[in-house]
């Protein structure tokens, strides 16, 4: 039906790159979905590099390659996981969550 069933934000201290933030967020969201008992997950992200890596399993030699592998292993334990690229301008929900996360006290420390 295309409804948002859960939302997740997490502070990521001292990220080394935008790609690292995206892949860490994907891993955190996937663990969150599994904890909630979801078996079918659609994960949207605005980093085309990370979404392509998650769909292909590539970029293993990159600084975030091991995290990509971790996400792939976790996703294989679920019935269905779809990684979808969504342009930043087209995903107001994710943008709103990111802005909300910046207001958390722990995030500002």
N, C-alpha and C positions, 0 to 999 in steps of 0.2 A: 504494500500500500504506500510505501515511501515515507512513512512517518518516522520521526526521530524518537527512539525508545529510551535512549540514555545519552548523557553528555559527560565528557571527562575533560578536566584541565589538570595540568601539573606543572610546577615550576621546574625549569631545567637550568641549574646553576652553571655558569661559565661555559656555554656551548662554544665549540671551536669553529662552527660554520652553520649556515642556514640549513644545509643538508643534514647535519648532525641533529639539529633541533627537530627536523621533520621525521627522521627515522626513529629518534627516541620517542617522539610523540606517537608514532605509529605503533611502536612496541608497547608503550604504556596503554594505549587504547585497546590493543588486542588482548592484553592481560585483563583489562577491565571488562571487556566483553565476555571473556571466558569465565571470569569470576561471577558475572551475572547469569551465567548459564546459557548464553546465546550460542547456537550452533551454526547459524547463517549470518554472516557479517559483511556489510559493505563499508569499506574504509575509503574515505575521500581525502585527498591531499592536493595542495597546490604546487608541490615540487614535482615537476615532470621527471626529473632525474631519479628521485626516490621511488616514485610510482613505477617507473620502468624497471628499476632494480628489483623492486618487490615482485613484479610480475615475471621477471626473467631469472631472478636469482643472481644477477650479475653484480659487478663492482666489488668483488670479494677482496681485491687488493687495495681498495680505498680505505680511508680512515674510519669509515662507518660500515665496512663490509661485514664485519663480524656481527654487528647488530642486525643487518639485513638478513644474515643467515639465521639468527635467533628468531626474528619475526617469521621467517619461512617455516622453521621447525614448529613454532607455536601454531601457525595457521594450518599446518598439516594435521593438527589434532582436532580441528573443527570440521564440520560437515562441508561448509562452503565459506570461502573468504574471497571477496572481490576487491581488488585495489583499483581505485578509479581516480584519474586526474581530473580535478575541477579547478578552473582558473579562480584566482583569489577574488576577483570581482563578482564571480557567480556563486560564491558561498558565504552569504551573510551570516549564517548560523556559526560557522567556524570562526569568522572574523569577530563576531560578538563574544564568543567564548574566550578567544585570545585576549580581547580587551578586558573582559571580566577577570581573567586570571591575573592580569597586571595589578589588580586592586587588592589581591590577597596579601595579608600582612607578611606571611612567610616569603612570598615572592619578592617583596620589597627589601628584605633584609640583606 
